[in-house]
C-alpha cells in the first residue's frame, strides 16, 4: 500500500483489511466501507492534533476540569464557567479575567477551561507572567520583538498566569503592555491575578499605562471573582488543628476598595460599545 503511505493515510493503511473483513460480514456497501475508513482517518488525525496542541500549549495537564471541584464555586459563577466551554468568547475576541486570593483555584480553573478549548480545536498558550515578560524583554533586546509578537498571535488564546505576583521593572511592564495592545480585539487573553484593579499601578508603574491596560482588558471581557476559601488551606486543615492554621485574608475584588468600577479607566471611545459581563 505504497500509495496510502504517499498520501499520508496511516489509518487507512492500518485498518483497511480489518474493516474490509467486517464490511463483508455485515454486508456493507462500498460507500459505507469507504466512509468508515475516512471517518477513522479523520478521528485519528483529530486526536493527534489535539495531543500536539496540548504539548505546545505548555498547559499543566493535571489541572483539568475533571480534577477541579466545581461544587466549591457559587452557583452563578459555575454557570458562567460552563458558558465559556463552548469557546464563543474566543470567537468574539473576549478576555477572561480571574481574580481571587492565593490558592482559590484561579490557575486550575482557567487551565481546565483552556484544555477544553484545545479539544474544541483552538490553539492556546499558557505562560507564567514572570517568564512571559522575560521572553518579551529578551526579544526586544535582540530586535526581534515584532517577530515574537507575531508568533504569539498564532495562538487564539494566551493565558497570563499570576499577573502582579512578582513585581517587574518598568521596562518589563512596557513590553507586556505592548503585547496586550497588540492582542486587543485580535485575540483572547486569559489572566489570573490576586491584585484588584486598584493596585495595578504597582504592576504597570504609572497611572496612564495602568488605565490604558485595564481599558483594553475589560472592554470585551468576562470577569470571574473566585471569592472562595483557599483550596490548599482546606487541604491543610485535614492534617492540622484549626489553631495551627494561618488566618485567611479577604478575597480580593477586581474593583477598588469601596468603588463600583475599576479605577482610572478612561471613557470609552465614541462608537465603541462597552461589552462587559461580570460575575
Residue pairs with C-beta under 8 A, 6 or more apart in sequence:
1 12
1 13
1 16
4 10
4 12
4 13
4 16
5 13
9 41
10 44
11 37
11 40
11 41
11 44
11 45
12 37
12 40
12 41
15 37
15 40
16 37
19 33
19 36
19 37
19 40
20 33
22 28
23 32
23 33
23 36
28 36
50 118
50 119
53 118
53 123
53 124
54 61
54 115
54 118
56 123
56 125
57 114
57 118
57 123
57 124
57 125
57 126
58 125
58 126
58 127
59 111
59 114
59 115
59 118
59 124
59 126
59 159
60 111
60 126
61 115
63 107
63 108
63 111
63 112
63 115
64 111
64 112
64 115
65 112
65 113
65 115
65 116
66 112
67 108
67 112
68 105
68 108
68 109
68 112
69 231
70 78
70 81
72 105
72 228
72 229
72 231
73 81
73 226
73 228
74 227
74 228
76 279
77 224
77 225
77 226
77 279
80 222
80 224
80 277
80 279
81 109
81 113
81 224
84 96
84 113
84 222
85 113
85 116
85 117
86 120
87 117
87 120
87 122
89 96
89 188
89 222
90 117
90 122
90 156
90 157
90 188
92 220
93 185
93 186
93 187
93 188
93 220
94 188
94 220
94 221
94 222
94 275
95 188
95 189
95 190
95 191
95 217
95 218
95 220
95 221
95 222
96 110
96 113
96 188
96 189
96 190
96 191
96 221
96 222
96 224
97 190
97 191
97 193
97 217
97 218
97 221
97 222
97 223
97 224
97 254
98 106
98 109
98 110
98 190
98 191
98 192
98 193
98 224
98 226
99 106
99 192
99 193
99 194
99 196
99 223
99 224
99 225
99 226
99 251
99 252
99 253
99 254
100 106
100 192
100 194
100 225
100 226
100 227
100 228
100 251
100 252
101 194
101 226
101 230
101 248
101 249
101 250
101 251
101 252
102 194
102 230
102 232
103 230
103 231
103 232
103 233
104 226
104 227
104 228
104 229
104 230
104 231
104 251
105 226
105 228
105 231
106 192
106 193
106 194
106 224
106 226
107 161
107 162
107 192
108 231
109 224
109 226
110 159
110 161
110 190
110 192
111 126
111 159
113 190
114 124
114 126
114 157
114 159
114 190
117 124
117 156
117 157
118 124
122 156
122 157
123 154
123 155
123 156
123 157
124 155
124 156
124 157
124 158
124 159
125 152
125 155
125 157
125 158
125 159
126 159
126 161
127 135
127 158
127 159
127 160
127 161
128 161
128 162
129 160
129 161
129 162
129 163
129 164
129 165
129 166
129 168
129 176
130 162
130 165
130 166
130 168
132 160
132 176
132 179
133 168
133 172
133 173
133 175
133 176
134 172
135 148
136 145
136 148
136 172
136 175
136 176
136 178
136 179
137 171
137 172
137 175
139 145
139 147
139 148
139 175
140 175
145 175
145 178
149 178
149 179
149 182
152 158
152 179
152 183
153 182
153 183
153 186
153 187
155 187
156 187
156 188
157 187
157 188
157 189
157 190
158 183
158 187
158 188
158 189
158 190
159 189
159 190
159 191
159 192
160 189
160 190
160 191
160 192
161 191
161 192
162 192
162 193
162 194
163 191
163 192
163 193
163 195
163 203
164 193
164 194
164 195
164 199
164 200
164 202
164 203
165 193
165 194
167 202
167 203
168 176
168 203
170 205
173 203
173 204
173 205
173 209
174 209
177 204
177 209
177 212
177 213
180 189
180 213
180 216
180 217
181 212
181 216
183 189
184 216
184 219
185 219
185 220
189 217
191 217
194 252
195 202
195 203
195 252
196 252
196 253
196 254
196 255
196 256
196 257
197 214
197 254
197 255
197 256
197 262
197 263
197 265
198 255
198 256
198 257
198 259
198 262
198 263
200 210
200 213
200 214
201 207
201 210
201 264
203 210
204 210
204 213
207 264
210 264
211 264
211 265
211 266
212 266
214 262
214 264
214 265
215 265
215 266
218 262
218 265
218 276
219 268
219 272
219 274
219 275
219 276
220 275
220 276
221 275
221 276
221 277
222 277
222 278
222 279
223 254
223 276
223 277
223 278
223 279
224 279
225 251
225 253
225 254
225 278
225 279
226 251
227 251
227 253
228 251
229 248
230 248
233 245
233 246
233 248
236 245
237 245
254 262
255 261
255 262
256 262
256 263
268 274
